[in-house]
Every structure is written in structure tokens, then in C-alpha cells.
């Protein structure tokens, strides 16, 4: 059984909370793009944005590997976009877990900001489809690790 750790450590653990999902069955490409988009947002802003992506009101800008991806209305600073619903639902679950961790820790959830959001490819599920003449075609599914770190910011 592997032991999981985080990619980074927060500078002040008293005002930060962490949450992660390991071996999630979502696309690492879509999860990475959603994480890049929500990094730097406040908690409530990120939750409403993710809800809008799930209902297909707001697209997620695709910044890498975007050659044949079409334009979507409402994208800022990018020309290609998509609505990755499955990855967005999983990231929203992790975000709600981080919010619950913050409430348990006694932090103010209105002042939480996402300081670290990342998605990394996990293990591959290897499957093969039998074909004619004794051959087979591989169907591999790459799993994904999602990590979020939120920090309580000071009031101005």
C-alpha cells in the first residue's frame, strides 16, 4: 500500500488547509486545466465557477494541447474551451472537503483563497479488447491525483 504525500508544503500550517483525491477516474488533462483556472480564486468564487461549468454556463479555457478544440463564448485570455463536467465534479468534491477541513480547524471560510491547485497523472488501468486473428487492442485509462491547498487571507 503506497503512502501518499503532498507535492508542496504550506508555509504557515496554522492558517492553511489541504485536501486531495487520489486515483480519481477523471482525465488528467481536464483536471489540470480546471486547477489552473481556479488557482488564486476565493473559495466561494471557485465554487460558483465550478457549478457554472457543471451546468455548462461558463467554459474552462484550454491552454495546452488545444489544436482542434473550438472556441467557446465567454472565455478570457484563451481561444479554446470546453466543459469538463466529470473532472469539475471531482474537483468540487475536493474543494468541499477542504472547506470542511477549514471549519474543523476553526478557520473563517469566507476568507479562504486557493493558493495551490494541481492535478497529476496517476497509475494506468490496462485493459485489452480482443480482435480478429488473435490480436488485441489496448484500452488504457490514466487515473489522476488532485491536490488543493487553501489559505486564510487577512482582512483589509
C-alpha positions as CSV (number, residue, x, y, z in Angstrom):
1,X,0.0,0.0,0.0
2,X,1.6,3.3,-1.0
3,X,1.9,6.2,1.3
4,X,0.7,9.5,-0.2
5,X,2.2,12.9,0.4
6,X,1.6,16.3,-1.0
7,X,3.7,17.9,-3.7
8,X,4.3,21.1,-1.6
9,X,4.1,22.1,2.0
10,X,2.4,25.3,3.1
11,X,4.5,28.0,4.8
12,X,2.1,28.5,7.7
13,X,0.2,25.4,8.6
14,X,-2.0,27.2,11.2
15,X,-3.9,29.2,8.6
16,X,-3.9,26.6,5.7
17,X,-5.9,23.6,4.9
18,X,-5.2,20.7,2.5
19,X,-7.4,18.2,0.6
20,X,-6.7,15.7,-2.1
21,X,-8.2,13.0,-4.2
22,X,-6.0,10.0,-5.1
23,X,-6.5,7.8,-8.1
24,X,-9.6,9.7,-9.3
25,X,-11.2,8.4,-12.6
26,X,-11.0,11.7,-14.4
27,X,-8.9,13.0,-17.3
28,X,-5.6,14.4,-16.0
29,X,-5.7,16.9,-18.9
30,X,-9.1,18.3,-18.0
31,X,-8.3,18.3,-14.3
32,X,-5.1,20.2,-14.9
33,X,-6.9,22.9,-16.9
34,X,-9.6,23.3,-14.2
35,X,-7.0,23.5,-11.5
36,X,-5.1,26.2,-13.4
37,X,-8.3,28.2,-13.8
38,X,-9.4,28.1,-10.1
39,X,-5.9,28.8,-8.6
40,X,-5.9,32.2,-7.0
41,X,-9.7,32.4,-6.6
42,X,-11.5,32.7,-3.3
43,X,-13.4,29.7,-2.0
44,X,-17.0,30.9,-2.8
45,X,-15.9,32.3,-6.2
46,X,-14.4,29.0,-7.1
47,X,-17.4,27.0,-6.0
48,X,-19.8,29.2,-8.1
49,X,-17.5,29.0,-11.1
50,X,-17.3,25.2,-10.8
51,X,-21.1,25.0,-10.6
52,X,-21.4,27.1,-13.7
53,X,-19.0,24.8,-15.6
54,X,-21.1,21.7,-14.5
55,X,-24.3,23.4,-15.8
56,X,-22.4,24.4,-19.0
57,X,-22.8,28.2,-18.5
58,X,-19.1,29.0,-18.2
59,X,-16.4,27.2,-20.1
60,X,-12.9,26.2,-18.9
61,X,-10.1,27.7,-21.1
62,X,-7.9,25.1,-22.6
63,X,-4.3,26.4,-22.8
64,X,-2.3,23.4,-23.8
65,X,-3.0,20.7,-26.5
66,X,-5.7,22.8,-28.0
67,X,-5.2,22.3,-31.7
68,X,-8.6,21.0,-32.7
69,X,-10.6,22.4,-29.7
70,X,-13.3,25.0,-30.7
71,X,-13.8,28.5,-29.3
72,X,-16.4,28.9,-26.6
73,X,-18.3,32.1,-25.7
74,X,-17.2,33.9,-22.6
75,X,-13.5,32.8,-22.5
76,X,-10.9,35.3,-21.3
77,X,-7.3,35.2,-22.4
78,X,-7.7,32.0,-24.4
79,X,-9.4,31.0,-27.6
80,X,-10.2,27.3,-26.9
81,X,-12.5,26.0,-24.2
82,X,-14.5,23.0,-23.0
83,X,-16.9,21.9,-20.3
84,X,-15.2,19.1,-18.5
85,X,-18.1,18.1,-16.2
86,X,-16.6,14.9,-14.7
87,X,-13.3,16.5,-13.7
88,X,-15.1,19.6,-12.4
89,X,-17.4,17.5,-10.2
90,X,-14.5,15.7,-8.6
91,X,-12.6,18.9,-8.0
92,X,-15.7,20.5,-6.5
93,X,-15.9,17.5,-4.1
94,X,-12.2,18.0,-3.1
95,X,-12.9,21.8,-2.6
96,X,-15.9,21.0,-0.3
97,X,-13.6,18.6,1.6
98,X,-11.1,21.4,2.1
99,X,-13.9,23.7,3.3
100,X,-15.0,21.1,5.8
101,X,-11.3,20.7,7.0
102,X,-11.2,24.5,7.4
103,X,-14.4,24.5,9.5
104,X,-13.0,21.7,11.6
105,X,-9.8,23.7,12.1
106,X,-11.7,26.8,13.1
107,X,-10.8,29.0,10.1
108,X,-13.1,31.6,8.5
109,X,-14.4,30.1,5.3
110,X,-15.3,33.5,3.8
111,X,-11.6,34.5,3.7
112,X,-10.1,31.3,2.2
113,X,-8.2,31.6,-1.0
114,X,-6.8,28.8,-3.2
115,X,-3.0,29.1,-3.2
116,X,-2.2,25.7,-4.7
117,X,-4.2,23.6,-7.1
118,X,-2.7,20.8,-9.1
119,X,-3.6,17.6,-10.9
120,X,-1.0,14.9,-11.7
121,X,-1.4,11.6,-13.7
122,X,-1.7,8.5,-11.6
123,X,-1.5,4.9,-12.4
124,X,-2.8,3.3,-15.6
125,X,-5.6,0.8,-15.7
126,X,-4.6,-1.5,-18.5
127,X,-7.3,-3.4,-20.5
128,X,-7.2,-5.1,-23.8
129,X,-10.0,-5.6,-26.3
130,X,-9.8,-8.9,-28.3
131,X,-9.7,-8.5,-32.0
132,X,-9.8,-10.7,-35.0
133,X,-7.0,-13.2,-35.9
134,X,-5.7,-13.4,-32.3
135,X,-4.8,-9.8,-31.9
136,X,-5.8,-7.3,-29.3
137,X,-6.1,-3.5,-28.9
138,X,-5.1,-1.8,-25.7
139,X,-7.5,0.5,-23.9
140,X,-5.6,2.2,-21.1
141,X,-7.2,4.6,-18.6
142,X,-5.0,7.1,-16.8
143,X,-6.1,7.9,-13.2
144,X,-5.5,11.3,-11.6
145,X,-4.3,12.8,-8.3
146,X,-5.9,16.1,-7.4
147,X,-4.4,18.4,-4.6
148,X,-5.8,21.7,-3.2
149,X,-4.3,23.9,-0.6
150,X,-6.3,26.9,0.8
151,X,-5.0,29.7,2.9
152,X,-6.9,32.2,5.1
153,X,-6.1,35.8,3.9
154,X,-6.0,38.8,6.2
155,X,-8.9,41.3,6.1
156,X,-8.0,44.7,4.7
